[in-house]
Amino acid sequence: MTPDTSHLLTKRLLPQQAASHAVPSPADRHLWQITPVRDLLWGGGILAILWFGYYLRGVFTPVLIALLMAYLFNPVIRQAEARWRIPRPTTIALILCGSALLLLGLMTWLGPLLAEQVQSFAERVPGYLQRLAQRYHLQFGDVSDHLSAIAISLRDDPLSMLRPVFSGTGQAFGVLGTVIGTTADVVIACILIPIYFFFFAWRFDESLEHMKRYIPAEYRDRVRHIVTRMDHAVSGFFRGRLTIAFGSVVLYSLGWAMAGIRYWFLLGLITGILTIIPYASLIGWPLAVLLKYLDVLSANGVGLDPMTILVWPSLAYLLVQFIESWLLTPWVQSQSMDMNAVTVLIVLFVGGALGGFYGLLLAIPLSACAKILGEELLLPQLARQATGPTLSDSQRKETP
């Protein structure tokens, strides 16, 4: 064998030897090296993490809220650092102080009004039930009397509601434990959320850069494109819905105040907050008409005016809906979920059935992310398979 022949033979054998060393035989492979098994393990691991987080949602809720806040405020913190050279901890501290002052101011200004309307509504509920029973010949039993007694006790002696708790009965200890546990959870969450938010926002960009190291180089551009689309969809949803909800609270409250609804701020606050979940604010419309009807019915009981009861509350609701749909949403929420109304309703029902309030809140952004993943990964693969090379007529005849 000449040197040239041996050199050529070596060049031909080296790639085959390298391939044989790179890909182990099926008998030598581990389970996680088999692609279908690895995909199942990944899917099972993600589902297990989601189940574990939902099972311990009381522990992870402050963490998720703080992480969401860090995600939403990160563009502001990043811009302050890049444009004005303000350190990230300083910007985060300013955000926390400003949020605390704003919340304290709102509670000082609007808290007494909200408490007054809640107390007024509690006092008037027995009268509403009594008027309904008289007008439509309904039987509420002793519900009206019990509610009346509770409302009077709450108004005259608020501490009287706590006396059964200290009576020494087992039920009282159960109520006491529930009250103490709920109060402790709220207080701990209010303390932990700012702490978590500070550290999450401080290291947010650094954590993103650290995660990029674990993405293979050949997939980084593809992953960056998909993550950018998902970021636009999720951030546009949350920032937009929160801004729209704040504006809706103001508009609904003003509209129903001008319509003469007694509990205008309470109803406007509830309806505006429900605006965060698409279509959930629809509940405010019948509630406004019902509260106005009950108020008019308890005042005179005769001569019910449809304009006062139905038209003005409905007109206020529809006007705010027009402003929200045609002005606030196009102006604030530029990023669209790109889902039709039927899909949104189905997604909300499924999310609510699976995760309750958390499912309703997260159903739309999670569905948008799943839609993006399908468009970027699944649909192109299906399109390539559908439009792949086909056999000609002669090849079909030759094929046994």
C-alpha positions as CSV (number, residue, x, y, z in Angstrom):
1,M,0.0,0.0,0.0
2,T,1.5,3.3,-1.0
3,P,1.6,6.3,1.3
4,D,-1.0,8.2,-0.8
5,T,-3.4,5.3,-0.6
6,S,-3.0,4.9,3.1
7,H,-3.5,8.7,3.6
8,L,-6.8,8.6,1.6
9,L,-8.0,5.6,3.5
10,T,-7.2,7.3,6.8
11,K,-9.2,10.4,5.8
12,R,-12.2,8.3,4.9
13,L,-12.1,6.3,8.1
14,L,-11.6,9.2,10.5
15,P,-15.1,10.7,10.0
16,Q,-16.7,7.3,10.4
17,Q,-14.7,6.6,13.6
18,A,-15.7,10.1,15.0
19,A,-19.3,9.5,14.2
20,S,-19.2,6.1,15.9
21,H,-17.7,7.7,19.0
22,A,-20.1,10.6,18.9
23,V,-23.3,8.6,18.8
24,P,-23.5,5.7,21.2
25,S,-25.2,2.5,20.3
26,P,-28.9,2.1,21.5
27,A,-27.7,-0.4,24.1
28,D,-25.3,2.0,25.7
29,R,-27.6,5.0,25.8
30,H,-29.3,6.2,29.0
31,L,-33.1,6.9,29.0
32,W,-32.6,10.6,28.9
33,Q,-30.6,10.3,25.8
34,I,-33.6,9.0,23.9
35,T,-35.4,12.0,22.4
36,P,-39.1,10.9,23.1
37,V,-38.2,9.9,26.6
38,R,-36.3,13.1,27.2
39,D,-39.3,15.2,25.9
40,L,-41.6,13.3,28.3
41,L,-39.3,13.9,31.2
42,W,-39.2,17.6,30.4
43,G,-43.0,17.8,30.2
44,G,-43.5,15.8,33.4
45,G,-40.9,17.9,35.2
46,I,-42.7,21.2,34.1
47,L,-46.1,19.8,35.2
48,A,-44.7,18.7,38.5
49,I,-43.2,22.1,39.2
50,L,-46.6,23.8,38.3
51,W,-48.4,21.4,40.6
52,F,-46.0,21.9,43.4
53,G,-46.2,25.7,43.0
54,Y,-50.0,25.6,43.0
55,Y,-50.1,23.3,46.0
56,L,-47.9,25.7,48.0
57,R,-49.5,28.8,46.5
58,G,-49.7,30.4,49.9
59,V,-45.9,30.4,50.1
60,F,-45.1,31.2,46.5
61,T,-47.8,33.9,46.0
62,P,-45.6,36.8,47.4
63,V,-42.7,35.5,45.4
64,L,-44.7,35.5,42.1
65,I,-46.1,38.9,42.8
66,A,-42.7,40.3,43.5
67,L,-41.2,38.6,40.4
68,L,-44.1,40.0,38.3
69,M,-43.4,43.5,39.7
70,A,-39.7,43.2,39.0
71,Y,-40.5,42.1,35.4
72,L,-42.9,45.0,34.8
73,F,-40.7,47.7,36.3
74,N,-37.4,46.4,34.8
75,P,-37.6,48.6,31.7
76,V,-38.0,51.7,33.8
77,I,-35.1,50.7,36.0
78,R,-32.9,49.8,33.0
79,Q,-33.6,53.1,31.3
80,A,-32.8,55.1,34.4
81,E,-29.5,53.2,34.7
82,A,-28.6,53.7,31.0
83,R,-29.8,57.3,30.5
84,W,-29.2,59.0,33.8
85,R,-26.6,56.7,35.4
86,I,-28.8,56.1,38.4
87,P,-27.9,52.8,40.2
88,R,-30.5,50.1,40.1
89,P,-30.9,49.9,44.0
90,T,-31.6,53.7,44.1
91,T,-34.3,53.5,41.4
92,I,-35.9,50.5,43.1
93,A,-35.9,52.3,46.5
94,L,-37.5,55.3,44.8
95,I,-40.2,53.0,43.3
96,L,-40.9,51.4,46.6
97,C,-41.1,54.7,48.4
98,G,-43.3,56.3,45.8
99,S,-45.7,53.3,45.7
100,A,-45.9,53.3,49.5
101,L,-46.7,57.1,49.6
102,L,-49.3,56.7,46.8
103,L,-51.0,53.8,48.6
104,L,-51.0,55.6,51.9
105,G,-52.5,58.7,50.2
106,L,-55.2,56.7,48.5
107,M,-56.1,55.0,51.8
108,T,-56.2,58.3,53.7
109,W,-58.2,60.0,51.0
110,L,-60.6,57.3,49.8
111,G,-60.5,54.8,52.7
112,P,-63.1,56.6,54.8
113,L,-65.4,56.9,51.7
114,L,-65.1,53.2,51.0
115,A,-65.7,52.3,54.6
116,E,-68.8,54.5,54.8
117,Q,-70.3,53.0,51.7
118,V,-69.6,49.4,52.8
119,Q,-71.2,50.2,56.2
120,S,-74.2,51.9,54.6
121,F,-74.8,49.0,52.3
122,A,-74.6,46.5,55.2
123,E,-77.2,48.6,57.1
124,R,-79.6,48.8,54.1
125,V,-79.5,45.2,53.0
126,P,-82.2,44.1,55.5
127,G,-84.5,46.9,54.3
128,Y,-83.9,45.9,50.7
129,L,-84.9,42.3,51.5
130,Q,-88.0,43.5,53.3
131,R,-89.1,45.7,50.5
132,L,-88.6,42.9,48.0
133,A,-90.5,40.5,50.2
134,Q,-93.4,42.9,50.4
135,R,-93.5,43.8,46.7
136,Y,-93.1,40.3,45.2
137,H,-94.5,38.3,48.1
138,L,-91.3,36.4,48.8
139,Q,-90.3,34.6,51.9
140,F,-86.8,35.2,53.2
141,G,-87.4,33.6,56.7
142,D,-85.3,35.1,59.4
143,V,-82.5,36.2,57.1
144,S,-83.6,39.8,57.2
145,D,-83.8,39.9,61.0
146,H,-80.4,38.4,61.4
147,L,-78.8,40.7,58.9
148,S,-80.5,43.7,60.6
149,A,-79.1,42.6,64.0
150,I,-75.6,42.1,62.6
151,A,-75.7,45.6,60.9
152,I,-76.9,47.3,64.0
153,S,-74.3,45.6,66.1
154,L,-71.5,46.4,63.6
155,R,-72.6,50.1,63.6
156,D,-73.1,50.6,67.3
157,D,-70.5,48.3,68.8
158,P,-67.9,46.9,66.3
159,L,-66.1,45.0,69.1
160,S,-69.3,43.0,69.8
161,M,-68.6,40.9,66.7
162,L,-65.5,39.6,68.4
163,R,-67.1,38.6,71.7
164,P,-68.1,35.1,70.5
165,V,-64.5,34.5,69.6
166,F,-63.5,34.7,73.2
167,S,-66.4,32.7,74.6
168,G,-64.2,29.6,75.0
169,T,-66.0,27.3,72.6
170,G,-64.3,25.1,70.1
171,Q,-65.9,26.9,67.2
172,A,-64.7,30.2,68.6
173,F,-61.2,29.0,68.7
174,G,-61.6,27.9,65.1
175,V,-62.8,31.3,64.1
176,L,-60.0,32.9,66.1
177,G,-57.4,30.7,64.4
178,T,-58.8,31.6,60.9
179,V,-58.8,35.3,61.7
180,I,-55.3,35.3,63.1
181,G,-54.0,33.1,60.3
182,T,-55.5,35.3,57.5
183,T,-54.2,38.5,59.2
184,A,-50.7,37.0,59.7
185,D,-50.6,35.9,56.0
186,V,-51.6,39.4,54.8
187,V,-49.1,41.1,57.1
188,I,-46.2,38.7,56.1
189,A,-47.0,39.1,52.4
190,C,-47.0,42.9,52.7
191,I,-43.5,42.7,54.3
192,L,-42.1,40.0,52.0
193,I,-43.2,41.4,48.7
194,P,-41.1,44.6,48.9
195,I,-38.1,42.6,50.0
196,Y,-38.5,40.1,47.3
197,F,-39.1,42.8,44.7
198,F,-35.9,44.7,45.7
199,F,-33.6,41.7,45.2
200,F,-35.4,40.4,42.1
201,A,-35.3,43.8,40.4
202,W,-31.7,44.4,41.4
203,R,-30.4,41.2,39.8
204,F,-33.0,40.9,37.0
205,D,-30.8,41.7,34.0
206,E,-27.9,39.8,35.6
207,S,-30.0,36.7,36.0
208,L,-31.1,36.9,32.3
209,E,-27.5,37.1,31.2
210,H,-26.6,34.2,33.4
211,M,-29.4,32.1,31.9
212,K,-28.2,32.8,28.3
213,R,-25.1,30.8,29.0
214,Y,-27.0,27.6,29.1
215,I,-28.6,28.1,25.7
216,P,-26.6,26.3,22.9
217,A,-25.0,28.9,20.6
218,E,-26.8,27.6,17.4
219,Y,-30.2,28.1,19.1
220,R,-29.6,31.5,20.7
221,D,-30.9,33.7,17.9
222,R,-34.1,31.5,17.6
223,V,-34.6,31.5,21.3
224,R,-34.1,35.3,21.5
225,H,-36.7,35.8,18.8
226,I,-39.3,33.6,20.5
227,V,-38.6,35.1,24.0
228,T,-38.9,38.6,22.6
229,R,-42.3,37.9,21.1
230,M,-43.5,36.4,24.4
231,D,-42.1,39.3,26.3
232,H,-44.0,41.8,24.1
233,A,-47.3,39.8,24.6
234,V,-47.0,39.2,28.3
235,S,-45.7,42.7,29.3
236,G,-48.3,44.4,27.0
237,F,-51.1,42.4,28.6
238,F,-50.2,43.1,32.3
239,R,-49.0,46.7,31.9
240,G,-51.9,47.5,29.7
241,R,-54.6,45.8,31.8
242,L,-53.3,47.4,35.0
243,T,-53.3,50.9,33.5
244,I,-56.7,50.4,31.9
245,A,-58.1,49.1,35.3
246,F,-56.9,52.2,37.1
247,G,-58.6,54.5,34.5
248,S,-61.7,52.3,34.5
249,V,-62.0,52.7,38.3
250,V,-62.1,56.5,37.9
251,L,-64.5,56.5,35.0
252,Y,-66.9,54.0,36.4
253,S,-67.0,55.8,39.8
254,L,-67.6,59.2,38.1
255,G,-70.3,57.8,35.8
256,W,-72.3,56.0,38.4
257,A,-72.0,59.0,40.8
258,M,-73.6,61.1,38.1
259,A,-76.2,58.4,37.6
260,G,-77.2,58.8,41.3
261,I,-76.1,55.3,42.5
262,R,-75.6,55.5,46.2
263,Y,-72.6,53.1,46.3
264,W,-70.9,54.6,43.3
265,F,-67.3,54.3,44.6
266,L,-67.6,50.8,45.9
267,L,-69.2,49.6,42.7
268,G,-66.7,51.5,40.5
269,L,-63.8,50.1,42.4
270,I,-65.0,46.5,42.0
271,T,-65.9,46.8,38.3
272,G,-62.6,48.6,37.5
273,I,-60.5,45.9,39.2
274,L,-62.4,43.2,37.3
275,T,-61.3,45.0,34.1
276,I,-58.0,43.2,34.5
277,I,-59.7,40.0,33.5
278,P,-61.3,40.4,30.0
279,Y,-65.1,40.4,30.0
280,A,-65.3,40.1,33.9
281,S,-66.3,43.8,34.2
282,L,-69.7,42.9,32.6
283,I,-70.9,42.0,36.1
284,G,-70.9,45.7,37.0
285,W,-73.7,46.5,34.7
286,P,-76.5,44.4,36.3
287,L,-75.2,45.2,39.7
288,A,-75.5,48.9,39.0
289,V,-79.1,48.5,37.8
290,L,-80.0,46.2,40.7
291,L,-78.5,48.6,43.4
292,K,-80.3,51.6,41.8
293,Y,-83.6,49.6,41.7
294,L,-83.2,48.5,45.4
295,D,-82.5,52.1,46.4
296,V,-85.5,53.5,44.6
297,L,-87.7,50.7,45.8
298,S,-86.8,51.2,49.5
299,A,-87.3,55.0,49.1
300,N,-90.9,55.1,47.8
301,G,-91.9,51.7,46.5
302,V,-94.3,53.1,43.9
303,G,-93.8,55.0,40.7
304,L,-90.6,53.3,39.6
305,D,-89.1,55.3,36.8
306,P,-87.3,53.2,34.1
307,M,-85.1,56.1,33.1
308,T,-83.8,56.4,36.6
309,I,-83.4,52.7,37.3
310,L,-82.3,51.3,33.9
311,V,-81.3,53.9,31.4
312,W,-78.9,56.2,33.4
313,P,-76.9,53.4,35.0
314,S,-76.7,51.5,31.7
315,L,-75.8,54.6,29.8
316,A,-72.9,55.3,32.3
317,Y,-71.6,51.7,31.9
318,L,-71.8,51.7,28.1
319,L,-70.1,55.1,27.9
320,V,-67.2,53.9,29.9
321,Q,-67.1,50.7,27.9
322,F,-66.9,52.8,24.7
323,I,-64.0,54.9,26.1
324,E,-62.2,51.8,27.3
325,S,-62.6,49.9,24.0
326,W,-61.9,52.7,21.6
327,L,-59.6,55.0,23.5
328,L,-57.9,53.4,26.5
329,T,-57.2,50.0,25.0
330,P,-55.7,51.2,21.6
331,W,-53.7,53.9,23.4
332,V,-52.4,52.0,26.3
333,Q,-52.3,48.3,25.3
334,S,-50.6,48.4,21.9
335,Q,-49.6,44.7,22.2
336,S,-52.5,42.5,21.1
337,M,-53.0,38.9,22.2
338,D,-54.1,38.1,18.7
339,M,-56.9,35.9,19.9
340,N,-60.6,36.2,19.0
341,A,-63.4,36.6,21.5
342,V,-64.5,33.0,21.4
343,T,-60.9,31.8,22.1
344,V,-60.5,34.3,25.0
345,L,-63.8,33.1,26.6
346,I,-62.8,29.4,26.3
347,V,-59.4,30.1,27.7
348,L,-60.9,32.1,30.6
349,F,-63.3,29.3,31.5
350,V,-60.6,26.6,31.3
351,G,-58.2,28.8,33.4
352,G,-60.9,29.5,36.0
353,A,-61.9,25.9,36.3
354,L,-58.3,24.8,36.7
355,G,-56.8,27.6,38.8
356,G,-59.5,29.7,40.2
357,F,-58.6,33.4,40.4
358,Y,-55.0,32.7,39.5
359,G,-56.2,30.8,36.4
360,L,-58.4,33.6,35.3
361,L,-55.5,36.1,35.7
362,L,-52.9,34.0,34.0
363,A,-55.0,32.2,31.4
364,I,-54.6,34.9,28.7
365,P,-50.8,35.5,28.9
366,L,-50.1,31.8,29.2
367,S,-52.3,31.0,26.2
368,A,-50.5,33.8,24.2
369,C,-47.1,32.2,25.0
370,A,-48.4,28.8,24.0
371,K,-49.7,30.2,20.8
372,I,-46.3,31.8,20.0
373,L,-44.5,28.5,20.7
374,G,-46.9,26.7,18.4
375,E,-46.4,29.3,15.7
376,E,-42.6,29.2,16.0
377,L,-41.9,25.5,16.6
378,L,-44.9,23.3,15.8
379,L,-46.6,24.8,12.8
380,P,-43.4,25.2,10.7
381,Q,-42.6,21.5,11.3
382,L,-46.1,20.5,10.2
383,A,-45.8,22.7,7.2
384,R,-42.5,21.2,6.2
385,Q,-44.0,17.7,6.5
386,A,-47.1,18.7,4.5
387,T,-45.1,20.2,1.7
388,G,-42.3,17.7,1.7
389,P,-41.1,15.9,-1.4
390,T,-43.7,13.7,-3.1
391,L,-43.3,10.8,-5.4
392,S,-44.0,11.2,-9.0
393,D,-46.3,9.0,-11.0
394,S,-43.4,6.9,-12.4
395,Q,-41.9,6.5,-8.9
396,R,-45.3,5.4,-7.5
397,K,-45.6,2.7,-10.2
398,E,-42.1,1.4,-9.4
399,T,-42.7,1.4,-5.7
400,P,-43.8,-2.1,-4.6
